């Protein structure tokens, strides 16, 4: 029986991609006006996010160092002078990023319609920043605890411990929790392997879902799905299958 719902943050409640794209394009435009590769900047920055965040999650570098590495790598790729103060450079980007934070139009209504479930946000990133995002998009106090590896014994998605610890934070077993998010590994197959129910949020609706897992294209579909899952078993047949397989990174 599903009693709790965990929501991913970036790409699920908050339009991270639009905010990050606008911020990095603005940063490069200021530092290298008229750069001939300006059309590629957003995609280059997106490609740098996951590997450097993964290094931080693995304890290979500090949060601040992975930010420095990302700025440095972008400048090298674009043949732009690397700033002397990389912390200040990332800070300038972060100011632009924060200014662009916005919730998806379906987020608030979906959260309200999940009344009766124990809610939480399970996200990778800095605890302080993720909490600030939730407040900025008007969901502070409405989505339950914000859970990152910093409060989950160092476990970040897709580590199995992140899902079991997040369920514990809601006072539930993994099989009593439904997780929804936009990343196929982090939010669908990996939580299923840890015993959770999961659903893929594919806002573009352009790809088939992983076999055996439900797909929604809007959070407006989530409350009905969660209510239906209340009366079902803790895991699908597909979830039982993937539980025995280690997750692989999708991006």
Helices and strands as residue ranges (DSSP letters): E 4-7, H 16-31, G 38-40, H 41-57, H 63-78, H 86-99, H 107-113, E 118-122, H 127-136, E 145-147, H 160-169, G 174-176, E 177-181, H 184-184, I 185-189, H 190-193, E 197-201, E 214-216, G 219-221, H 222-229, H 237-243
